[in-house]
Amino acid sequence: MTKVHQSTPAIDPWQDFQALCHLGGRLCGTSSEVDARLYLTRRLKKLAIKYGGRFTSLPVEYLGWSATQGKIISEKTPQKYRGQPLLYSPSTTPSGIEAHIVDLGRGAESDFKKKEGEIAGKLALVRHEFMFNRSHIHRNQKYEWAVEHGACGFLIAGGPDLEGPVSGGLGLRGATAAIPAMGISHGTAALLSSSIENKVRLIVETRTKRCKTESLIYELPGEISEWIVVSAHLDGHCLGQSAIDNATGVATAIAATESAISSLTPKRGIRLCLFSIEEWGLLSSKHYVTGLTSKEIEAIMLNINLDSVAGAKGLAAFFSDYSKLGQFLEEIASNCNMPLELHRPLVANSDHYNFAIAGIPSFRLLAGFERPRTNMRHVLTAEDTIDKVDQAELQLAVNFTSQVLGESVTRNQLCLR
């Protein structure tokens, strides 16, 4: 039976969490993201000074992107509606795209099929969904259907309980998209839908350039050449403070790592990886994992990926179809008396995906799975702010992660593949 490491002290994650939130949304390429990397570099170097080990920075090049304008002008009123261009959206011409809107409701595949003869040459309007449930259809899939059906632009509206526009990336792995795409508010969508027969003008202005960022890595070797990797992404979006997504994950990763190294003699090494450009298609973690040799991959026994781990009661683990890993997590949760939802399928919604497809047992820990009425609904909006996270929820994530990490680094034999 799994031993529960009751002696592991609970490091408080709140200071790091607050510090990251106060730096802003941390969209890659902005001063906010640069400031976050500087803060976290100092934080990880302090771990190395206090506990030993080493800090390294791994440079990553990528296609940077920024938006300077996003709006819709009604040709009838002419009322202007502000929006948020989606990450990697291309620009329209300076005068914009003049077209009718086709309202596709939720934007399920059946919605596109019902109106497949009406979409070409129009702006496809769909709805943003609560992302943390089994029935969720990702915006990228809706975007692809819009492109396939010949839409000239893509609009995604926030839910009725959200104030402003939604943001988000198009997940195109470092390349600009095919048609302009923008997030809008629920209210804007309602007003536009009420005059579907009238044309509107979509204006999107974005820029791209080659950029550099870095992965921040702290590692403390163990007694043997095996490693446990704890990961979280430090980047976010331009709206809000990216508090839930993912200041919670970064603060938890640091606190759980420090809890383990301050109280245990690890048999396996601990490697803490703070990745950037996760919101751009998991680019930084992909760069890291693809740069590993086969021997280095075999030496990583587990990846614990922390992404949006507070903002609601209850934790879930997406364990990437590694059945032994699922059993391992279930046993720890049971012994700790911590309820844990287990989700088996491999999902490409965070950095654990790149580890999992490389053959490394990997899971994503997150809060609020199947709880759409919680603060998790504010992810990707301007409402993803520090006040949406409860300290007790964040501490629970630290406590569970510390238990998993403690057991992972001390067990004599660990076979989760």
C-alpha positions, -999 to +999 in steps of 0.1 A: +000+000+000+012+035-008+027+053+022+013+088+029+040+113+036+024+130+066+056+145+077+060+166+045+055+202+055+029+222+035+048+251+019+025+281+014+020+289-024+001+321-018+031+345-021+042+332-054+006+331-067+000+367-057+033+379-072+025+363-106-010+377-107+002+412-099+026+411-129-004+408-153-017+383-179+017+371-190+009+368-227+042+356-244+062+384-258+048+410-235+066+428-206+044+409-182+057+375-194+093+388-193+088+401-157+073+367-148+103+349-161+126+372-142+107+366-110+107+329-114+143+328-124+152+344-091+128+321-073+143+289-087+179+301-081+170+306-045+159+269-044+193+259-058+212+281-032+191+268-003+188+231-011+215+224-037+209+213-073+211+236-102+191+261-122+192+262-160+174+282-187+166+266-221+161+292-249+131+286-272+125+304-305+089+309-318+068+330-340+056+358-319+022+374-323+004+405-310-030+421-317-034+459-320-071+460-330-102+440-331-137+452-338-169+447-356-188+476-372-225+472-380-232+485-415-268+494-404-262+514-372-232+518-375-224+506-340-189+495-331-183+463-310-149+455-295-135+421-296-103+401-287-084+386-317-076+350-311-040+341-307-024+336-342-053+351-360-042+368-392-051+404-400-079+415-422-072+442-448-072+477-432-107+482-444-118+449-429-140+421-442-176+430-451-199+400-448-230+386-433-229+366-401-241+330-400-251+320-364-241+284-358-252+282-322-230+260-301-209+252-332-211+215-330-204+195-362-242+190-366-247+228-365-222+232-394-239+204-414-273+220-410-261+252-425-233+240-447-248+257-477-250+291-459-215+294-445-192+301-474-181+337-476-197+346-443-185+352-407-191+320-387-204+327-352-202+300-325-203+299-287-175+294-262-180+264-239-169+254-204-137+237-212-133+214-183-158+186-191-161+155-212-186+170-237-166+201-245-159+209-281-127+230-284-127+263-302-099+249-325-123+222-338-150+247-345-125+270-362-114+241-385-150+234-394-155+270-402-125+270-425-135+238-442-170+252-449-155+283-466-162+310-439-143+342-444-139+349-406-146+333-372-163+347-342-166+330-308-189+344-281-186+341-244-213+325-223-243+344-209-227+345-174-194+361-187-190+399-190-166+406-218-150+387-248-132+354-246-096+350-256-077+319-265-053+305-291-059+287-323-034+259-314-017+259-347+017+249-334+036+281-343+019+293-375-007+319-383-042+308-391-062+307-423-090+332-416-093+361-391-107+350-357-120+370-328-136+365-294-166+386-285-190+390-256-223+372-252-240+406-254-223+415-287-233+381-302-269+387-292-270+421-308-254+408-340-277+378-341-307+401-339-298+416-373-283+386-391-296+399-425-274+430-422-238+431-432-211+439-407-174+448-411-148+428-392-115+445-386-086+426-371-050+440-369-023+416-358+015+414-361+040+385-361+077+384-357+104+359-346+108+359-308+126+341-280+115+329-246+129+303-223+120+272-202+131+276-166+144+244-150+155+236-115+167+201-108+180+182-077+195+148-085+185+118-064+204+086-054+197+069-088+195+082-123+157+083-125+137+115-125+103+129-116+094+160-137+070+186-122+058+210-148+035+241-151+032+268-177+040+304-167+024+322-197-012+333-200-034+357-220-037+395-223-071+395-206-072+395-168-043+382-146-043+346-158-047+337-122-064+303-125-047+296-158-020+293-147-006+312-118-022+285-096-002+257-114+031+275-112+027+284-075+017+248-067+046+234-086+071+255-067+055+248-033+052+211-038+088+208-050+101+227-020+079+206+003+096+175-011+132+186-011+130+202+023+118+171+041+127+140+021+158+123+009+148+116-027+158+083-042+149+098-076+158+133-089+132+161-090+131+183-121+109+214-119+101+227-154+083+260-159+074+263-195+062+292-216+042+294-249+019+267-237-011+288-248+004+289-283+002+251-289+023+236-261+054+248-279+079+251-251+073+217-236+074+202-271+108+218-277+120+204-244+107+168-248+118+165-285+153+176-274+157+147-250+176+115-260+159+081-257+179+074-226+168+107-210+132+099-218+135+064-203+149+080-171+118+101-166+094+079-146+066+104-143+055+139-153+032+158-129+017+186-149-001+214-130-025+235-149-055+254-135-054+236-102-075+260-081-107+280-088-131+254-077-135+226-051-124+192-062-094+179-082-092+158-113-063+140-129-061+134-167-038+104-167-032+100-204-044+064-207-015+050-186-035+025-165-008+019-139-006+057-134-043+059-128-041+032-102-012+049-085-030+082-083-063+066-071-044+048-043-027+080-031-059+099-032-077+072-012-049+070+014-049+108+018-087+109+019-086+134-009-114+129-035-100+127-070-118+125-103-099+103-128-101+110-165-084+083-187-082+096-223-051+113-236-060+150-241-039+176-258-049+204-235-017+210-216+020+203-215+015+167-201+005+158-237+040+161-251+054+139-223+027+113-228+031+109-265+069+105-260+062+074-238+065+091-204+036+084-179+021+118-174-010+134-159-025+169-157-040+179-124-068+205-126-097+218-105-134+221-113-137+192-137-174+190-147-183+220-125-193+248-150-209+270-123-176+275-105-150+302-110-133+279-136-157+294-161-137+326-160-106+311-176-097+329-209-116+360-199-108+393-182-124+379-151-096+353-145-082+374-116-067+368-082-100+370-064-113+339-082-089+317-063-095+305-027-064+299-006-078+266+007-083+253-028-048+262-038-034+246-007-053+214-014-036+212-048-002+217-031-010+190-005-021+164-031+008+172-054+033+169-025+019+135-017+023+123-053+057+137-056+068+124-022+057+089-030+072+091-065+107+101-054+110+077-025+094+044-036+119+017-042+104+006-074+083+028-096+069+014-128+040+034-143+045+027-180 
